[in-house]
């Protein structure tokens, strides 16, 4: 059965079908040819997959990200960071990494971050003497910090599939996300010193104060998400809805960067993205039910000897599986397919599902920016109109840094769990 389902997926992928089609067809093969039950169960499982209330947060965060990407929030955040670090040697690279992190904390979307931060900062970095390959790699990989800093759509999907607290996942991703920001910033400074690159003029404290005042409103987003959730004011789902209202208030009333007609176009775009995500989640739920019913995860893990491995060995195997998977397939699909396979093993070993979720999210982020088919690579190609080779040329040092943080997470779990334990234990 596993061979038939896998073959179906591979053939349809090679024929160029979008991922939802191979996932659905493989599930249909499992239902029609290998299970002694009617196909109506498949429909029930698909509906059950999109029933969790936590999934309401996904379209809300996507809509909020679309609104602020089209508005002025990104420019104000970038200006704030540039005023404080732009004059340092390597400050422009540090500002880019920090801006991506800040905007990721506002939007929760890697691709929105590439668009909003990469657009204005890439020309400035090129003018200052940074190579285009380094610049593109920094933007792409720094944008992936958005997967770890709340709100993270990848964490929401993992939380729904695995039954893990989304609030705990959000807070646990902050430590690793900030560590990656620090390491990227150090690398940017070293790169700038090695190449003796130009610096920006130093801002006065008055200019810095003006930038802080201008950025106060956009900085309200992480306050709503983090402060609201952990202050007991909102659930993650409610925080997502409040973010949409706040984004509309900011961009339509305060900044006046958007008109009502713009909101209709943004809502249509959000609806299309949400439809794809929910079809994938529904198909993934049915697929997971089929493989669980047939105990395929247990057979696969037993065949490769993972059932005998210890906690560290299992975490390494999970890291490799998700990293490699996201080099070829959309992150949401990888989470939907692989999480149910590893769940029995994670539960059996008593591993903390929050730690596992942070490690998985980090691997998803790394894979999304890694050749040959990391999705953020193609986002950058489409936005910046640069050839594939140039986009990926500068990625190895950043991938090495991300893999280093992965190893630290496995070796020292408090890197992720300290803030979680502080907030919830």
Order of alpha helices (4+ residues) and beta strands (2+ residues): alpha-alpha-alpha-alpha-alpha-alpha-alpha-alpha-alpha-alpha-alpha-alpha-alpha-alpha-alpha-alpha-alpha-alpha-alpha-alpha-alpha
